Amino acid sequence: MITGKGIHSNTNKDVYVSNKLSKLRFSVPEYISNNLELSNRVVSIKNASKTDGGEGAIIIKLKSLQNKF
């Protein structure tokens, strides 16, 4: 998932918005971990290597649905 680095984000100016959780890189994994149905379908979530997008991406590996039907 390409999330971007958030260089155009204005969250630093708003004291009511979390700098950490307003960015997809942090909020998507948190959303998945707080949703049992989604988290049961995810094998792993990790930061992307530099060649896969570096700080602007995360890798989300999903379970196969092949045997579910």
Helices and strands as residue ranges (DSSP letters): G 11-13, H 24-33, H 36-39, E 42-47, G 50-52, G 54-56, E 58-62, G 66-68
